[in-house]
Amino acid sequence: MRGTVRRWGARVPDGPRCGICSVVISVRHRHLLDESRRALVCGCPGCHARPASDGRIRPVPDRYLEFPGEVAAQETWDDLRVPAGLAIVTRVGEGLVVCGPGPGGAVESVLPGAVWDRLVARHPAFAALSPGVEALVVRRGGCFLVPVDACYELAALLRSSWRGFDGGQGVARGSLTMFFARLQARCR
């Protein structure tokens, strides 16, 4: 009976389940984006390969790109309006959602599409971003294009370890260093 749970008298395998078809999936699984709720859903390989035909559910890609030194321009930081030197940028509709760390947790702002146009003019590589399912993780030393689920991981890391306005010392800095090292390894 190990690895199963009893539900209504029947044995059902235990473990994470696909948020679409409910089949048991591996602990290491891919995600789907439910655009109507702007939420991630765990996905089985079948649902990831064939998302719903209504376009509401989209597969989150597994693409990691690094743009080292790409965001040194002060104009970029002025456009993003994030003073802490770290931002998550996602295209939603015609605009941008920009999240940055703050003393009370993540701070989210919505910026007009004109900001995206200026960013792409300054950094043409950013045009590769798939709206909704990928994001840019921007910091003073460079930038990464990542699946949006990596941003949820970063947000959780910041929520659990960020102290004060600049992140504080110790845990936050060490955790961020390890997070960015993992991103770099995925880009190779």
trRosetta pair geometry for C-beta under 8 A, 3 or more apart (Angstrom, degrees):
i j d omega theta_ij theta_ji phi_ij phi_ji
1 4 5.7 -100 -168 57 58 105
1 11 7.1 -125 -130 -123 80 126
3 13 6.4 -20 146 -145 88 77
3 14 5.7 -155 180 38 40 101
3 15 7.7 1 -164 -38 79 105
4 11 4.6 17 163 -173 145 99
4 12 6.3 146 -162 71 89 33
4 13 5.5 -62 -104 -104 79 37
4 14 5.6 -177 -119 -17 17 90
5 11 7.7 148 74 -151 28 58
5 12 5.9 -30 66 66 77 87
5 14 4.8 96 -20 -81 96 101
6 9 6.9 9 -175 -105 102 11
6 10 7.2 148 -153 71 63 31
6 11 6.2 -41 -98 -95 63 56
6 12 7.6 124 -126 18 16 82
7 10 6.0 -29 70 63 74 82
7 12 5.0 -2 18 5 118 131
13 24 4.6 -50 93 -46 120 165
14 24 7.7 78 90 -125 15 131
15 24 4.9 74 68 -161 111 106
15 25 7.1 -155 127 59 112 43
15 26 7.8 -33 168 -119 137 18
15 27 7.0 -100 -158 -62 105 76
16 24 7.3 113 78 -157 44 61
16 25 5.4 -52 97 65 94 89
16 26 7.6 -14 56 92 112 22
16 27 6.3 122 7 -104 122 49
16 29 6.5 -138 98 6 137 140
16 42 5.6 -109 167 176 120 165
17 22 5.1 -3 173 -155 127 51
17 23 6.6 157 -153 76 78 26
17 24 5.8 -51 -98 -97 72 44
17 25 6.4 122 -136 9 20 90
17 42 7.0 111 85 87 40 129
18 21 4.9 7 93 50 135 76
18 22 6.0 -75 65 -21 82 11
18 23 4.9 24 11 47 121 76
18 25 5.3 105 -55 -36 77 125
18 29 8.0 -145 -89 -174 71 152
18 42 6.1 -133 -122 109 35 85
18 43 5.6 43 -139 -144 91 34
18 44 3.9 -47 -77 -22 135 97
18 47 5.5 131 -169 12 133 142
19 32 6.9 -144 60 49 116 113
19 34 7.9 -94 126 -43 138 122
19 41 3.4 -125 72 -172 151 102
19 42 5.0 122 -22 49 99 67
19 43 6.6 -54 34 -72 90 59
20 32 6.8 29 -40 34 121 158
20 41 6.6 92 -44 138 81 138
20 43 6.4 30 3 -119 115 81
20 44 7.4 -114 51 20 103 92
20 47 4.3 148 55 -138 144 152
20 52 7.4 -157 -137 -47 128 98
20 57 6.7 81 -93 -157 124 166
21 44 6.3 -58 50 21 114 132
21 46 7.1 -14 16 82 153 119
21 47 5.7 -164 -4 -58 109 125
23 44 5.0 26 68 -71 117 154
23 46 7.7 54 30 35 150 122
25 29 4.5 47 143 -93 128 146
25 42 6.3 -175 55 153 145 113
25 43 7.4 120 -98 110 166 25
25 44 4.9 -144 -87 -93 116 74
26 29 5.2 153 68 -63 77 85
29 42 5.5 57 94 -165 138 95
29 43 6.5 177 157 65 112 51
29 44 7.2 -49 -149 -96 127 36
30 43 5.4 -43 89 67 82 105
30 45 7.5 87 24 -94 118 54
30 48 4.8 56 83 -108 132 151
30 59 7.1 12 142 -160 130 95
30 60 6.5 -173 175 64 90 91
30 62 6.7 -79 -116 -60 113 111
31 40 4.7 -19 -172 -165 135 110
31 41 6.6 136 -164 67 77 42
31 42 6.3 -56 -108 -105 71 37
31 43 5.9 125 -142 8 19 102
31 60 4.4 8 81 26 90 136
31 147 7.5 134 50 157 112 130
31 149 4.7 130 24 -67 149 140
32 40 7.2 134 70 -160 42 59
32 41 4.7 -30 67 66 95 98
32 42 7.8 8 20 97 85 9
32 43 4.3 97 -22 -57 103 134
32 47 6.5 -66 -47 131 145 107
32 48 6.4 -144 -66 -100 97 68
32 51 6.1 152 -137 -111 125 114
32 57 5.1 13 163 -176 128 98
32 58 6.6 156 -166 76 77 33
32 59 5.7 -48 -109 -101 77 45
32 60 6.4 -155 -100 -8 20 86
33 38 7.7 -11 -173 -142 99 38
33 39 7.6 152 -155 79 59 32
33 40 6.2 -41 -100 -101 60 58
33 41 7.4 167 -97 17 11 85
33 57 7.1 158 77 -155 47 49
33 58 4.9 -17 57 62 99 89
33 59 7.8 20 13 105 81 2
33 60 5.7 107 -33 -64 95 93
33 132 5.9 154 124 151 160 102
33 133 5.2 -138 -6 -95 142 85
33 148 6.5 48 -83 56 127 144
34 37 4.7 14 108 39 115 101
34 38 7.5 -70 88 -8 70 11
34 39 5.1 -11 55 63 107 83
34 40 7.6 171 13 -106 83 7
34 41 5.3 76 -31 -25 106 119
34 56 6.6 10 -154 148 65 90
34 57 5.7 -19 -99 -100 63 77
35 38 6.7 23 -155 -76 38 54
35 55 7.6 -25 28 137 143 73
35 56 5.6 -138 46 -161 97 52
35 57 7.4 -149 3 -79 84 26
35 58 6.4 53 -40 2 110 109
35 132 6.1 -12 -106 -157 105 145
36 56 5.3 -3 -25 -157 108 112
38 92 7.7 5 -111 -124 123 134
40 60 7.1 -3 -126 -39 102 146
40 148 7.3 -170 -77 104 110 106
40 149 5.7 95 -117 -97 151 94
40 152 6.4 -70 -6 -37 144 157
41 57 7.0 -44 41 -135 140 110
43 47 4.7 -131 -158 88 97 110
43 48 4.4 119 128 -63 132 89
43 59 7.1 -124 83 -118 172 79
44 47 5.1 83 52 15 80 100
44 48 6.8 -147 89 -8 37 91
45 48 5.6 -60 -143 38 29 113
45 49 6.2 24 160 -16 66 109
46 49 6.0 -61 -147 39 27 106
46 50 6.3 -29 170 33 65 104
47 50 6.6 -77 -130 67 27 70
47 51 6.5 61 171 -98 68 54
47 57 7.8 -47 173 141 103 142
48 51 7.2 4 -144 -61 22 86
48 59 4.9 91 -164 -121 70 117
49 59 7.6 57 -70 -78 20 150
51 57 4.6 -155 -170 105 108 94
51 58 5.9 97 149 -112 175 26
51 59 5.4 -143 -43 -37 125 83
52 55 7.3 -92 97 1 88 19
52 56 5.8 -22 83 51 136 87
52 57 4.3 87 18 34 108 113
54 57 7.7 66 63 14 87 80
55 58 7.2 14 -169 -67 56 95
58 132 6.5 69 58 109 150 129
58 133 5.5 -111 116 -63 121 129
59 133 7.2 48 98 -142 43 152
60 133 4.9 -166 -116 -162 60 101
60 134 7.9 142 -156 -65 75 60
60 147 4.8 84 163 -166 104 115
60 148 5.8 -110 -132 40 119 91
60 149 5.5 83 150 -18 162 108
61 130 6.5 93 4 30 131 150
61 133 6.1 94 5 132 82 123
61 134 6.4 -17 46 -66 111 108
61 147 5.7 -156 76 -96 59 100
62 147 6.1 -19 -104 -49 35 138
63 134 6.9 -24 66 -105 107 132
63 145 6.9 -20 118 116 101 104
63 146 7.9 -171 93 -136 61 28
63 147 6.8 123 44 -56 59 83
64 144 6.7 -18 -164 -172 82 109
64 145 7.2 162 -153 85 33 66
64 146 5.6 18 -115 -110 78 72
64 147 7.5 -56 -68 -8 76 81
64 150 7.7 91 -98 -45 103 161
64 183 6.4 -166 -160 -163 127 69
64 186 4.0 50 44 121 170 108
64 187 4.8 -112 124 -79 102 63
65 125 7.7 -153 138 169 138 117
65 128 7.0 21 26 95 164 146
65 144 6.8 155 81 -160 51 58
65 145 4.2 10 52 47 103 108
65 187 6.1 96 -135 -131 18 102
66 142 6.6 17 -176 154 91 134
66 143 7.6 149 -161 87 51 48
66 144 5.4 -26 -104 -104 63 78
66 183 7.2 122 -85 137 103 97
66 184 6.2 42 -79 -116 149 65
66 187 4.2 18 -18 -139 106 167
67 70 3.6 11 138 -34 110 148
67 71 7.7 82 106 -25 115 86
67 123 7.2 73 165 -169 156 121
67 125 5.3 158 -104 96 132 148
67 126 7.8 -37 -34 -66 168 71
67 142 6.0 174 92 -172 58 88
67 143 4.4 -12 64 67 108 95
67 144 7.2 -170 21 -80 76 28
67 145 7.2 67 -15 -19 107 91
68 141 7.5 -32 -153 149 73 78
68 142 4.2 -41 -130 -113 43 139
69 72 6.1 -7 -173 -36 71 114
69 141 7.2 -42 -78 179 51 51
69 142 5.5 -13 -22 -89 33 87
70 123 5.5 74 173 -134 106 125
70 125 6.7 -85 -132 52 140 132
70 142 5.8 72 17 -148 84 62
70 143 4.6 -70 61 23 125 114
71 76 4.9 -132 -157 110 87 160
71 77 7.5 107 162 -53 104 80
71 123 6.9 -15 -84 -74 73 149
71 138 5.3 75 -40 -158 173 105
71 139 7.5 132 63 70 132 27
71 140 7.2 -119 94 -130 100 26
71 142 6.8 125 23 -145 92 17
71 143 5.1 94 -19 -45 119 116
72 76 7.9 89 64 26 25 131
72 140 7.5 62 -109 -173 56 65
73 76 4.6 98 77 -8 93 100
73 77 7.7 -173 101 1 58 80
73 122 6.0 -107 44 -174 160 135
74 77 5.7 -55 -157 40 45 109
74 78 6.1 49 145 -23 73 104
75 78 5.4 -52 -145 37 34 115
75 79 6.3 38 154 -22 66 103
75 118 7.6 -115 149 160 113 122
75 122 6.7 -167 91 -99 120 154
76 79 5.8 -55 -152 34 30 111
76 80 6.4 20 154 -12 65 109
76 119 6.5 83 -129 -118 88 83
76 122 6.2 -158 -75 110 98 154
76 123 7.2 50 -102 -23 132 125
76 138 7.6 -141 151 -171 122 144
77 80 5.8 -57 -142 41 34 107
77 82 7.0 -102 -155 60 76 73
77 85 7.8 -17 -122 -102 130 52
78 81 7.4 24 176 -69 33 56
79 111 7.5 88 166 -171 77 157
79 115 5.0 148 -178 -151 106 98
79 118 5.8 -161 -110 91 150 132
79 119 6.3 -168 111 -65 154 91
80 87 5.0 -62 173 -80 141 178
80 89 6.8 -84 -121 -79 114 119
80 98 5.4 173 -161 -147 81 151
80 100 7.7 110 148 -56 109 127
80 111 7.6 -99 -128 -36 39 160
80 115 7.7 129 -79 178 45 130
80 138 6.8 -137 -95 80 164 151
81 98 6.9 115 56 91 89 150
81 109 6.3 -49 86 69 128 158
81 111 7.2 163 17 -82 122 124
82 85 7.6 -146 120 -12 97 16
82 86 7.1 -104 144 74 133 39
82 87 4.1 157 31 -80 164 115
82 98 6.2 -133 -46 156 117 120
82 100 3.5 164 -140 -72 118 151
82 107 7.8 160 -120 78 88 112
83 100 7.6 119 36 142 52 155
84 87 7.9 139 63 -59 90 73
84 100 5.4 153 35 172 114 114
84 101 5.2 -107 104 63 169 88
84 102 7.2 -140 -39 -79 139 54
84 165 7.0 -154 -100 164 99 70
84 166 6.5 173 -141 -118 87 50
84 167 7.3 112 -170 -36 118 96
85 139 6.0 46 151 -155 78 73
85 140 4.7 -27 -159 -32 106 109
86 100 6.3 135 88 -143 66 82
86 101 6.0 21 76 8 118 108
86 137 7.8 -11 -166 -177 84 81
86 138 7.2 157 -154 88 37 59
86 139 4.9 -1 -103 -101 72 91
86 176 7.9 -82 -101 -141 154 138
87 98 5.5 -15 -171 -168 119 98
87 99 6.8 146 -160 75 64 45
87 100 4.8 -35 -102 -83 75 95
87 136 7.9 17 102 102 89 92
87 137 7.7 171 88 -156 45 41
87 138 4.6 -11 62 60 92 105
87 139 7.7 172 22 -74 62 49
88 98 7.1 153 77 -156 52 47
88 99 4.4 -10 55 58 104 100
88 100 7.5 -176 18 -71 71 46
88 135 5.4 13 -175 161 89 138
88 136 7.3 160 -157 81 43 52
88 137 5.7 -14 -103 -104 74 67
88 138 7.6 -177 -81 19 24 78
88 151 4.9 106 -150 -141 141 120
88 154 6.7 156 -74 86 130 138
88 155 7.4 -50 -9 -62 159 96
89 96 5.9 -21 -162 -168 92 118
89 97 7.6 154 -154 80 43 51
89 98 5.3 -7 -103 -105 74 79
89 119 7.8 -177 176 -151 162 170
89 135 6.1 155 74 -168 45 82
89 136 4.3 -8 56 56 105 102
89 138 6.0 35 -7 -10 114 120
90 96 7.0 142 75 -160 41 65
90 97 4.9 -14 64 59 95 98
90 98 8.0 -176 26 -76 64 38
90 99 8.0 22 6 -1 103 101
90 131 7.7 97 173 -154 73 55
90 132 6.9 76 177 -100 110 23
90 134 7.7 170 -124 96 82 40
90 135 4.4 -44 -79 -104 87 99
90 136 7.8 -170 -67 22 44 67
90 148 6.5 54 -111 -112 130 110
90 151 7.4 -67 -57 -25 120 175
91 95 7.6 168 -152 96 61 33
91 96 5.9 -44 -102 -102 54 67
91 97 7.9 171 -101 17 8 76
91 116 6.3 66 -105 -113 105 146
91 129 6.1 124 -3 121 120 124
91 131 3.9 -78 94 -115 112 86
91 132 6.9 -64 84 -30 74 54
92 95 6.2 -20 70 73 78 79
92 96 7.2 115 25 -133 77 17
92 97 5.1 37 2 -17 126 110
92 110 7.7 -72 61 -127 122 102
92 131 6.9 150 -86 -173 27 100
92 132 6.3 94 -104 -84 66 75
93 131 7.8 160 -11 -176 16 138
94 112 7.9 -14 122 -166 94 61
94 113 4.3 -54 159 -58 83 134
95 110 5.5 42 134 -180 144 93
95 111 6.1 168 -174 82 98 45
95 112 5.6 -71 -117 -130 99 26
95 113 5.3 -93 -89 -52 48 69
95 115 8.0 44 -155 39 72 107
95 116 7.5 175 -158 -19 31 122
96 110 7.0 154 81 -158 51 51
96 111 4.4 -15 62 60 105 98
96 112 7.7 2 20 69 88 16
96 113 7.3 141 -21 -96 82 41
96 115 5.7 -89 18 81 137 119
96 116 5.3 162 -52 -60 115 101
97 108 6.2 -10 -173 -165 97 104
97 109 7.6 162 -154 82 53 37
97 110 5.7 -27 -100 -101 67 70
97 111 7.9 176 -86 19 19 76
98 108 7.2 151 80 -153 45 53
98 109 5.3 -18 62 62 94 86
98 110 7.8 165 19 -94 76 21
98 111 5.8 31 -5 -7 118 118
99 106 5.0 -3 -171 -175 113 114
99 107 6.8 151 -154 75 58 45
99 108 4.9 -21 -97 -96 83 75
99 109 8.0 165 -83 19 39 61
99 151 7.6 108 52 -179 136 120
99 155 7.0 -20 139 -95 150 112
100 106 7.2 146 74 -154 26 67
100 107 5.4 -24 65 60 78 97
101 105 7.9 -100 -148 170 61 23
101 106 6.4 -52 -103 -102 46 57
101 107 7.4 54 146 13 8 89
101 158 4.9 -130 -99 -167 117 136
101 162 5.2 -159 -165 -124 131 155
101 167 6.7 49 112 -79 155 88
102 105 6.5 -4 65 67 87 33
102 106 7.0 104 22 -146 89 12
102 107 4.2 63 -16 -29 134 116
102 165 7.5 -18 -151 -131 54 59
103 162 7.9 -150 -115 133 31 110
103 164 6.1 -30 -108 -167 97 23
103 165 5.6 -32 -58 -79 103 56
104 107 7.8 80 64 -67 90 92
105 159 5.9 23 -131 -115 89 88
105 162 7.9 138 -108 64 35 134
106 155 5.5 -15 -61 -141 144 103
106 158 6.7 92 -70 94 89 133
106 159 7.0 -46 -25 -71 95 94
111 115 4.3 -22 145 25 126 155
111 116 7.7 146 101 -35 107 78
112 115 5.8 119 68 -4 64 94
113 116 5.2 -48 -159 33 53 115
113 117 6.5 57 145 -23 74 99
114 117 5.4 -47 -150 33 39 116
114 118 6.6 39 151 -18 66 101
115 118 5.8 -54 -153 36 33 110
115 119 6.4 35 149 -21 66 105
116 119 5.6 -54 -147 36 33 113
116 120 6.3 28 157 -15 67 106
117 120 6.1 -56 -146 39 28 107
117 121 6.3 31 153 -21 63 107
118 121 5.6 -54 -147 35 31 114
118 122 6.3 23 156 -12 65 109
119 122 5.9 -64 -150 43 29 106
119 123 5.9 -32 170 39 69 105
119 126 5.6 -58 135 83 102 167
120 123 6.6 -76 -121 70 25 65
120 124 6.3 56 180 -114 68 40
120 126 5.2 -127 -98 76 66 108
120 127 5.0 78 -142 -68 118 87
121 124 7.6 16 -137 -73 15 71
123 126 4.6 67 104 -16 104 113
123 143 7.6 38 -170 34 155 159
124 127 6.0 -26 -176 -2 57 115
125 128 6.3 -28 176 3 59 114
125 145 8.0 -132 143 -33 98 130
126 129 5.8 -11 177 -15 65 116
126 136 6.4 -14 -131 -76 100 145
126 143 7.9 -28 -86 130 96 154
126 145 7.7 169 -126 -79 53 115
128 145 6.3 -19 90 -119 110 172
129 134 5.3 -156 -155 95 70 116
129 135 7.4 45 -147 -118 117 16
129 136 6.3 -57 -92 -44 135 96
129 145 6.0 -141 -89 -133 79 117
130 133 5.2 -25 107 61 115 98
130 134 4.5 89 48 11 83 116
131 134 7.8 -15 -29 44 8 81
132 148 7.2 -53 147 -47 43 150
133 147 6.8 -37 159 -148 77 73
133 148 5.5 -118 -166 -5 32 118
134 145 5.9 19 170 179 124 90
134 146 6.7 163 -156 84 79 32
134 147 6.1 -63 -105 -110 69 35
134 148 6.1 -122 -93 -43 15 79
135 145 7.6 173 88 -150 32 53
135 146 6.1 -26 64 64 78 81
135 147 7.9 24 20 133 81 17
135 148 5.2 95 -17 -103 107 69
135 150 7.7 -150 51 66 107 92
135 151 4.8 23 49 -52 152 141
136 143 5.6 -9 -171 -174 104 115
136 144 7.1 152 -157 79 54 45
136 145 5.8 -31 -98 -96 68 64
136 146 7.8 125 -115 19 21 77
137 143 6.8 160 80 -158 51 60
137 144 4.6 -4 52 57 101 99
137 146 5.7 15 -8 11 112 126
137 150 7.4 -83 -38 115 135 114
137 151 6.7 -170 -75 -95 102 85
137 154 6.5 163 -118 -57 132 170
137 183 7.1 -100 61 -122 145 160
138 143 4.8 -9 -109 -111 67 100
139 142 6.5 9 65 57 85 53
139 143 7.2 171 28 -85 58 53
139 180 7.6 -49 20 -99 153 137
144 180 7.9 -169 -27 -136 139 78
144 183 5.0 -42 -111 172 165 135
144 187 7.1 -115 -131 -68 102 127
146 150 4.1 -75 156 59 131 143
146 151 6.7 148 90 -45 118 80
146 183 6.5 -64 -84 -133 131 111
146 186 8.0 66 -120 92 98 142
147 150 5.3 107 65 -6 74 98
148 151 5.3 -45 -164 25 51 118
148 152 7.2 57 143 -21 69 93
149 152 5.4 -40 -156 25 47 115
149 153 6.9 51 146 -18 66 98
150 153 5.4 -49 -157 34 41 116
150 154 6.5 42 146 -19 68 103
150 183 7.2 99 -176 -100 143 99
151 154 5.4 -49 -146 37 38 113
151 155 6.2 42 152 -21 67 102
152 155 5.6 -50 -145 36 32 113
152 156 6.4 33 154 -18 63 104
153 156 5.9 -56 -151 36 29 110
153 157 6.4 32 151 -20 64 107
153 179 7.5 169 125 -136 106 114
154 157 5.5 -54 -148 35 33 114
154 158 6.3 31 155 -17 66 106
154 179 6.2 108 -105 -177 82 148
155 158 5.8 -55 -147 39 30 109
155 159 6.2 33 154 -23 65 107
156 159 5.6 -52 -144 35 31 113
156 160 6.3 20 160 -12 64 110
157 160 6.2 -66 -149 41 25 102
157 161 6.2 -26 170 21 64 116
157 175 5.4 -179 -172 152 112 126
157 176 7.2 141 136 -78 131 62
157 179 5.9 129 125 -71 178 142
158 161 6.7 -85 -134 54 22 80
158 162 4.7 23 -175 -36 71 123
158 167 7.9 -77 -137 -116 86 96
158 172 7.5 53 -128 -139 56 101
159 162 6.9 -13 -84 19 14 108
161 167 7.9 22 119 -165 87 85
161 171 4.6 -136 -150 126 113 107
161 172 4.3 165 134 -86 101 67
161 175 5.0 111 47 23 171 153
162 167 5.3 -72 -136 -124 77 62
162 168 7.0 139 -173 15 40 103
162 172 5.3 91 -98 -115 42 133
163 167 6.6 50 46 164 62 29
163 168 3.1 20 67 -28 108 147
163 169 7.9 -48 62 27 128 50
163 171 7.9 85 -13 58 117 104
163 172 6.1 -142 13 -25 84 136
164 167 7.1 -42 68 37 85 16
164 168 5.1 122 26 -63 106 87
167 172 4.2 -170 174 133 93 145
167 173 6.4 112 127 -61 125 72
167 176 7.2 -17 -162 -23 150 145
168 171 7.6 9 98 51 117 82
168 172 5.2 104 63 18 89 134
168 173 7.6 -128 95 -23 58 92
169 172 7.5 108 86 44 8 97
169 173 6.2 -28 -153 1 39 128
170 173 6.4 108 53 33 16 98
170 174 6.4 -34 167 -3 40 113
171 174 5.9 -64 -140 43 23 107
171 175 5.9 21 163 -18 64 113
172 175 5.9 -58 -143 39 24 109
172 176 6.2 21 159 -16 62 110
173 176 5.9 -56 -144 39 28 109
173 177 6.3 33 155 -23 63 106
174 177 5.6 -52 -147 33 30 114
174 178 6.6 27 155 -15 63 105
175 178 5.9 -56 -151 38 31 108
175 179 6.3 35 151 -23 66 107
176 179 5.4 -50 -144 35 34 115
176 180 6.3 27 160 -13 67 105
177 180 6.2 -59 -147 41 26 103
177 181 6.3 31 152 -22 62 108
178 181 5.5 -53 -145 35 32 115
178 182 6.5 35 154 -19 64 102
179 182 5.9 -57 -157 34 30 110
179 183 6.7 31 147 -19 64 104
180 183 5.3 -45 -146 34 40 116
180 184 6.4 44 153 -20 66 100
181 184 5.7 -50 -149 35 32 113
181 185 6.5 34 151 -20 63 105
182 185 5.6 -53 -148 35 33 113
182 186 6.5 33 153 -20 65 104
183 186 5.8 -57 -152 35 32 110
183 187 6.6 35 150 -26 64 105
184 187 5.6 -54 -153 27 35 116
184 188 7.5 40 152 -30 62 97
185 188 6.2 -48 -164 14 37 113
